[in-house]
Amino acid sequence: MEYLVLLCPRCGKPSAARARSRSHSCPYCGAAFQVAEATLVGRASSGREARSIIRKLLGDYAEQ
């Protein structure tokens, strides 16, 4: 199953959504948004790979 790593339009943090999803809710701030309108920052072939991408991005986010 493919996952998309998206940036929340409200808080800017990354999260993973299934590639076939139309909408997604941010696990950090609760914002609901359309997947097609979100900023795509990565693709992953598994949930584990998506979490790895998100951890790296959150590390970069914390350094800002």
Protein Blocks (a to p, Z undefined) as FASTA:
>chain_A
ZZdddddfklopacdddfkbmbdcdfklopacdfklpccfbdcfbfklmmmmmmmmmmmm
mmZZ
